Amino acid sequence: MKQKVVLYHPVPEDVVALLSDNFELTVFDKVNSSNREAFIEAAHEAEGLIGMGLPIRTELLAGAKRLKAITTISAGYDSFDVGWLTNQKVLLMNLFDPLTETTADLAFALLMATARRIPELDKRVRNGEWKNAVTNEWFGSDIFGKTLGIVGMGRIGTAVARRGALGCGMSILYTARTPKTEAERQLGAVRCELEHLLRESDYVCIAIPLSAETTHLIGDNELKLMKKASILVNIARGPVVDEEALCRALVDGTIHAAGLDVFEKEPLPMTSPLLSMENVVLAPHIGSATQETRDSMSRYAAHSLVNYLVHGSPRNAVNPEVLQS
């Protein structure tokens, strides 16, 4: 008898076929108020869940006694109660490989667009303000040869560093729990404490997972350490940066500008002061949002679930202690 799996996010047809071949599959393209109870009922009977974009809290799975594994079609897993899942012996698997380069592309696009003020100047051109040769009021900031600080030198952070070092001749500083010897050897990256990174970097890219320890990692004190000409880029999770503190720093000139793909509240409220700031480039959480990458992410996640539930071979376990038990 096939194990039951619930899919709660749209995926390509070949991914649905793969899951259907291996499991008794129940599909919810999107969970909302109209089908939430049906989703919970299906989840309580399932051995596996796969999807993204839905906060999977404890109360949602309290009756899921058969559940063995959840695969999230994302790198982030802050929408899950990992401790509770571990206590229930439910393996949580995430993914990295399919989205690493795409997310790093977005990080560097934000860095460059913010440094050269592309959205702001685009608006000026469209408004007919370009009358003569540009003066220093239109100037941006150099990128080549500057110092790029990476807060969180995981796969995505390393990919951003590679673009900076090899593409733009940038010096790389980074923070990480352990030394990244390959990045140090290939890119000349230097591991340092956060305070040193903030003081010395011209550009700071946040690429660290959200956790209790990293919530508001960047606040008033940290922003005051940064150079006045520096630019902050956040592609991680919004709450890693204290957004109110960031707004103050952008208004009073503590830092020069910011490129943001993530926010403390998403979608970004129309009352946010960020919306009126010309020294901020905003994106709607699109780090992995290309069709090719999202399709690859779905395939990778589906294969992970099949590998574990059918073949007993997990990968990218967020809570590997489940396997030891």
C-alpha positions as CSV (number, residue, x, y, z in Angstrom):
1,M,0.0,0.0,0.0
2,K,1.3,3.4,-1.0
3,Q,2.0,6.0,1.8
4,K,-0.2,9.1,1.8
5,V,1.4,12.5,0.9
6,V,-0.2,15.9,0.8
7,L,1.0,18.5,-1.7
8,Y,0.1,22.1,-0.8
9,H,1.7,24.2,-3.5
10,P,1.4,24.2,-7.3
11,V,4.2,22.2,-9.0
12,P,4.9,21.2,-12.6
13,E,3.0,18.2,-14.0
14,D,6.0,16.0,-14.1
15,V,6.4,16.6,-10.3
16,V,2.8,15.6,-9.7
17,A,3.4,12.5,-11.8
18,L,6.5,11.6,-9.8
19,L,4.7,12.0,-6.5
20,S,1.6,10.1,-7.7
21,D,3.7,7.2,-8.9
22,N,5.2,6.8,-5.5
23,F,2.4,7.9,-3.1
24,E,-1.3,8.2,-2.6
25,L,-1.3,11.9,-3.4
26,T,-3.8,14.6,-2.2
27,V,-3.3,18.0,-3.9
28,F,-4.1,21.4,-2.6
29,D,-2.8,24.1,-5.0
30,K,-3.4,26.7,-2.3
31,V,-4.6,26.4,1.2
32,N,-7.1,29.1,2.3
33,S,-10.1,29.5,4.5
34,S,-12.3,27.6,2.2
35,N,-10.2,24.4,2.2
36,R,-8.2,24.7,5.4
37,E,-10.2,22.1,7.3
38,A,-9.9,19.6,4.4
39,F,-6.2,20.2,4.3
40,I,-5.8,19.6,8.0
41,E,-7.9,16.4,7.8
42,A,-5.7,15.1,4.9
43,A,-2.5,16.1,6.7
44,H,-3.6,14.1,9.8
45,E,-3.8,11.0,7.7
46,A,-0.6,11.5,5.8
47,E,3.0,10.2,6.1
48,G,4.4,13.1,4.2
49,L,3.8,16.8,3.3
50,I,5.4,18.8,0.6
51,G,4.9,22.5,-0.3
52,M,5.9,26.0,0.5
53,G,4.4,29.4,1.6
54,L,2.2,28.0,4.3
55,P,3.1,28.4,8.0
56,I,3.0,24.9,9.4
57,R,2.5,25.5,13.1
58,T,2.1,23.0,15.9
59,E,-1.7,23.3,16.1
60,L,-2.0,22.4,12.4
61,L,-0.3,19.0,12.9
62,A,-1.3,18.1,16.4
63,G,-3.4,15.2,15.2
64,A,-0.9,14.0,12.5
65,K,0.1,10.8,14.2
66,R,1.3,9.1,11.0
67,L,3.5,11.9,9.8
68,K,7.1,10.9,9.1
69,A,8.5,13.7,6.9
70,I,7.9,17.2,5.6
71,T,9.8,18.6,2.6
72,T,9.7,22.4,2.2
73,I,10.2,23.7,-1.3
74,S,12.5,26.4,0.1
75,A,15.8,27.0,1.8
76,G,14.2,28.8,4.7
77,Y,12.3,26.8,7.4
78,D,11.3,29.5,9.9
79,S,7.6,28.7,9.2
80,F,8.0,25.4,11.0
81,D,8.3,24.5,14.7
82,V,11.4,22.5,14.3
83,G,11.6,21.6,18.0
84,W,8.1,20.2,18.0
85,L,8.7,18.2,14.8
86,T,11.8,16.7,16.3
87,N,9.9,15.7,19.4
88,Q,7.3,14.1,17.2
89,K,10.1,12.3,15.2
90,V,9.1,14.1,12.0
91,L,12.0,14.7,9.6
92,L,12.0,18.2,8.0
93,M,14.0,18.5,4.8
94,N,14.7,21.8,3.0
95,L,16.8,22.5,-0.1
96,F,19.6,24.7,-1.4
97,D,21.2,23.6,-4.6
98,P,18.4,24.6,-7.1
99,L,18.1,28.1,-5.7
100,T,21.6,29.1,-4.7
101,E,22.7,30.8,-7.9
102,T,19.4,32.5,-8.6
103,T,19.2,34.0,-5.2
104,A,22.8,35.2,-5.4
105,D,21.9,36.8,-8.8
106,L,19.1,38.7,-7.0
107,A,21.4,39.8,-4.2
108,F,23.9,41.2,-6.6
109,A,21.2,42.8,-8.7
110,L,20.0,44.6,-5.6
111,L,23.5,45.6,-4.7
112,M,24.2,47.1,-8.2
113,A,20.8,48.7,-8.6
114,T,21.1,50.4,-5.2
115,A,24.7,51.5,-5.7
116,R,24.0,53.0,-9.1
117,R,20.5,54.3,-8.1
118,I,18.9,52.6,-11.1
119,P,15.2,52.7,-10.0
120,E,15.5,56.3,-8.8
121,L,17.2,57.5,-12.0
122,D,14.9,55.5,-14.2
123,K,12.0,57.4,-12.6
124,R,13.7,60.7,-13.2
125,V,14.3,59.9,-16.9
126,R,10.7,58.9,-17.3
127,N,9.6,62.1,-15.6
128,G,11.5,64.2,-18.1
129,E,14.1,65.4,-15.5
130,W,17.1,64.5,-17.7
131,K,17.7,67.9,-19.4
132,N,21.5,68.1,-19.6
133,A,24.6,66.1,-18.7
134,V,24.2,64.6,-15.3
135,T,25.8,66.4,-12.3
136,N,26.9,64.8,-9.0
137,E,23.4,64.9,-7.7
138,W,22.8,61.9,-10.0
139,F,26.0,60.0,-9.2
140,G,26.0,56.6,-7.7
141,S,28.6,54.5,-5.9
142,D,31.5,52.4,-7.3
143,I,31.3,48.7,-6.8
144,F,34.5,47.4,-8.4
145,G,37.4,47.0,-5.9
146,K,35.3,47.8,-2.9
147,T,34.8,45.6,0.2
148,L,31.8,43.2,0.4
149,G,30.8,41.8,3.8
150,I,28.8,38.6,3.8
151,V,26.8,37.9,7.0
152,G,26.3,34.2,6.8
153,M,28.7,32.4,4.5
154,G,26.5,29.5,3.5
155,R,25.9,28.4,-0.1
156,I,24.1,31.5,-1.1
157,G,26.5,33.8,0.8
158,T,29.4,32.1,-0.9
159,A,27.8,32.5,-4.3
160,V,27.3,36.2,-3.7
161,A,31.0,36.4,-2.6
162,R,32.1,34.7,-5.7
163,R,30.3,37.2,-7.9
164,G,31.9,40.1,-5.9
165,A,35.4,38.7,-5.9
166,L,35.7,37.3,-9.4
167,G,33.3,39.6,-11.2
168,C,34.0,42.9,-9.5
169,G,37.4,42.5,-7.9
170,M,35.9,43.0,-4.4
171,S,37.6,42.1,-1.1
172,I,35.5,39.7,0.8
173,L,34.9,39.6,4.6
174,Y,32.5,37.1,6.1
175,T,31.0,35.8,9.3
176,A,30.3,32.1,9.8
177,R,30.3,29.5,12.6
178,T,33.2,27.6,11.0
179,P,35.9,28.7,8.5
180,K,35.1,28.4,4.8
181,T,38.5,27.2,3.6
182,E,37.5,26.9,-0.1
183,A,36.2,30.5,-0.2
184,E,39.3,31.7,1.6
185,R,41.5,29.9,-0.9
186,Q,39.6,30.7,-4.1
187,L,38.2,34.2,-3.3
188,G,40.6,35.5,-0.7
189,A,37.7,35.7,1.8
190,V,38.6,36.7,5.3
191,R,36.6,35.4,8.3
192,C,36.0,38.0,11.0
193,E,33.6,39.1,13.8
194,L,30.4,40.8,12.8
195,E,31.6,44.1,14.3
196,H,34.7,44.2,12.2
197,L,32.8,43.3,9.1
198,L,30.3,46.1,9.6
199,R,33.0,48.7,10.2
200,E,35.1,47.7,7.2
201,S,32.6,46.8,4.5
202,D,31.3,49.1,1.8
203,Y,28.5,46.7,1.1
204,V,27.0,44.3,3.6
205,C,24.9,41.4,2.4
206,I,22.7,39.5,4.9
207,A,22.5,35.8,4.0
208,I,22.0,34.2,7.3
209,P,19.0,32.0,8.3
210,L,16.4,33.3,10.7
211,S,16.4,31.9,14.2
212,A,16.0,33.1,17.7
213,E,19.7,34.0,17.7
214,T,19.6,36.0,14.5
215,T,16.3,37.9,15.0
216,H,17.2,41.6,14.9
217,L,20.9,40.7,14.6
218,I,21.2,44.0,12.8
219,G,19.8,46.8,14.9
220,D,20.7,50.4,15.9
221,N,24.0,49.5,17.4
222,E,25.1,47.4,14.4
223,L,24.0,50.0,11.9
224,K,25.9,52.7,13.7
225,L,29.1,50.6,13.2
226,M,28.7,50.8,9.4
227,K,30.3,53.4,7.1
228,K,28.1,56.4,6.2
229,A,28.6,55.5,2.5
230,S,27.8,51.8,3.0
231,I,24.9,49.9,1.5
232,L,22.9,47.1,3.2
233,V,21.4,44.2,1.2
234,N,19.1,41.7,2.8
235,I,18.1,38.5,0.9
236,A,17.8,36.4,4.1
237,R,14.6,37.0,6.2
238,G,13.2,40.4,7.1
239,P,13.3,39.9,10.9
240,V,17.1,39.5,10.8
241,V,17.2,43.3,10.5
242,D,15.3,45.5,12.9
243,E,13.3,47.4,10.3
244,E,12.5,50.4,12.5
245,A,16.2,50.8,13.2
246,L,17.0,50.5,9.5
247,C,14.5,53.2,8.6
248,R,16.0,55.5,11.2
249,A,19.5,54.8,9.8
250,L,18.4,55.5,6.2
251,V,16.7,58.8,7.1
252,D,19.4,60.2,9.3
253,G,22.3,59.2,7.1
254,T,23.8,56.6,9.4
255,I,24.1,54.4,6.2
256,H,23.8,55.4,2.6
257,A,21.2,53.1,1.2
258,A,19.6,49.6,1.3
259,G,18.5,46.9,-1.2
260,L,15.8,44.7,0.3
261,D,14.0,41.6,-0.9
262,V,12.6,40.6,2.5
263,F,10.7,42.5,5.3
264,E,9.5,42.0,8.8
265,K,5.9,42.0,7.5
266,E,5.2,40.5,4.1
267,P,3.6,41.8,1.9
268,L,5.2,45.1,2.8
269,P,2.4,47.3,4.3
270,M,1.5,50.4,2.4
271,T,2.1,52.4,5.6
272,S,5.8,51.4,5.6
273,P,8.2,54.4,5.5
274,L,10.5,52.4,3.2
275,L,8.1,53.1,0.4
276,S,8.8,56.8,0.3
277,M,12.6,56.5,0.5
278,E,14.5,57.1,-2.7
279,N,17.7,55.5,-1.2
280,V,16.0,52.1,-0.9
281,V,15.4,49.5,-3.7
282,L,12.5,47.1,-2.9
283,A,11.7,43.7,-4.2
284,P,8.8,41.4,-3.3
285,H,10.7,38.4,-1.9
286,I,11.8,37.1,-5.3
287,G,15.1,35.5,-4.4
288,S,14.3,32.3,-6.1
289,A,11.5,33.6,-8.3
290,T,12.3,32.4,-11.8
291,Q,10.3,29.8,-13.5
292,E,13.3,27.6,-14.1
293,T,14.5,27.7,-10.5
294,R,11.0,27.2,-9.0
295,D,10.4,24.2,-11.2
296,S,13.8,22.8,-10.2
297,M,13.1,23.4,-6.6
298,S,9.8,21.4,-6.8
299,R,11.6,18.5,-8.5
300,Y,14.4,18.5,-6.0
301,A,11.9,18.5,-3.1
302,A,9.8,15.8,-4.5
303,H,12.8,13.6,-5.1
304,S,13.9,14.2,-1.5
305,L,10.6,13.0,-0.2
306,V,10.6,9.9,-2.4
307,N,14.2,9.2,-1.4
308,Y,13.3,9.2,2.3
309,L,9.9,7.7,2.5
310,V,10.4,5.1,-0.2
311,H,14.1,4.4,-0.1
312,G,15.1,5.5,3.4
313,S,17.7,7.9,2.1
314,P,17.3,11.5,3.4
315,R,19.0,14.6,2.3
316,N,19.2,18.2,3.6
317,A,17.7,17.2,7.0
318,V,17.0,20.2,9.1
319,N,16.7,18.1,12.2
320,P,19.0,15.1,11.6
321,E,18.6,14.0,15.2
322,V,15.3,12.4,14.1
323,L,17.3,10.0,12.1
324,Q,19.5,9.1,15.1
325,S,16.4,8.3,17.1
